[in-house]
């Protein structure tokens, strides 16, 4: 059965994600990021940041809830039990700091089939409450056995 492509161009918006200092510290510790700007607000401000700054890959933390909304949309007909992560790319812009609220918009950019697998490509754009782009992401999910 071929993959359904009607959802190409469809968009979803996640709830605003409140970034807090404890979550930044926990994430930085979990990934072994020892730079003081991720653990000490004074050190971050001394380096020109508004507050404690999140490591770049923290983008996954605030983007994932919006991606999850897209992934479970019945219109996509993605079999989540057969889904594997195909890849992701990020372009970072405005640093994310403690106290920010980040809203992520997701768009289904492409759906195609190759070698019995469905490829679902999504673009995410996340912005802080000032409307500044914090990160753009390109996500590829692969569904086996379509």
N, C-alpha and C positions, 0 to 999 in steps of 0.2 A: 504494500500500500504506500503510495508516494506521500511525502510530507505535505502538510497543508500550508500554503503560503499566504493566505488571506490576511494574516495578522501583520504582515510587513507594513511598516509605517505607523502601527499602533503605538500609543504612548501611555505611560503610567507615571504617577507621582507618589513618592513615598511621604510619610509623615515627617515633619521636621525632626531632625536628630539632634538632641542636646548633647554637646560635647562637654564633658566635665574633666577636671584635673585628675581625679582618681583613675578614671578610665584611661587617660593618656599615660599616666605613670604605669599602670598595670600592663598596658599593651607594650610600652617601651621595655619594661622589664622582661616580659614574656619573649620578646624577639631579640633580647640582648643588646638593646640600644642604650648605651651608657652616657650619651651626650647630656650634660646638665640641663640644656634647654627643654628636655623632655621630662625632667624630674623636679626642677627648681624654678618657680615662677620668676624669682629675682634674676636668676641667670638668663632666663629667656628674655626678660625686659632689657637687660644689659646688652643683649645681642640684637635689639630692635624689634622684638616681637611684642604683640599686645599682651600676651600672657603665656602660660605654659604652652608650648607648641607640640602638635602631634607629629610623630614620625610620618613620612610620606605614605607608607603602605597602610596607615590607619584608615586610608580611604576605603579599604574593603569593609571596615567596621561600619562606617556611616552609609555606604552605598548598598551593602548587602540587603537590608530590609526592603528597599525599593526593588531590587532585582528579584527578591523572593515573590513579591506581588506579581511581577511579570511572569515568572516561571510557573506559577500555579494557575495562570489565566487559562480557563478551559478552551478558549479560542485557539491557543497555540497547540493544544493537544500533545504536549510534551510528556513522555513517559518518564517521570522523575526517577523511577526505579532503574532505568537503563541509562540515565544521564551521567556523563563524565565531563570533567572540566577540560576544555580544549585549549584555553589560553586567555590571557587578558593583557591589555596594554593600558598604561596610564600616562596622562600629560598633566603635570601639576602646575597650579597657578598660585593663587593667594593662599598662604599658609593657614592651616586650621589650628585655632587656639582654644584653650579652655574658655567656656562662656559662649562660644559660637553655637548657632543653631543652623544646621546644614539641611537643605532640602535637595533631594535627588530626583531628577527626571530621567526616565528610561524610555528609549525608543527601540523598537524592533527594526533593525536595519536590513536584515537579510535572512532568508530561510532557504536552504537548499539541501539536496540529497546527493551523497556520493558514497559509493561502495557499500550500500545498505545502511548508511548512517545518516541521520538528520543533523544538519548544522544550523544552529540558531545564533545569530550575531546581534548583539545589543550594544547600543551606545548609551552611556550614562553621563549626565552633566549635573554636577553638584554645585550649589551656590550657598553662600552664607546669607545672613539676614540683610546685609548691605547690598545683596545682589551680585557680589563678586564671585566669579567662577573659581572654585577651589580645585577641582579636578574633573577632567574628562576621562572616561574609561571606555574601552572597547572590550567586550566579553564574548567569547565563543564557547557555547555549550554544545556538546555532541551527544546525541541520543542513538544508542546502538539498536540495531535490529528494526529499523523502520521499513 
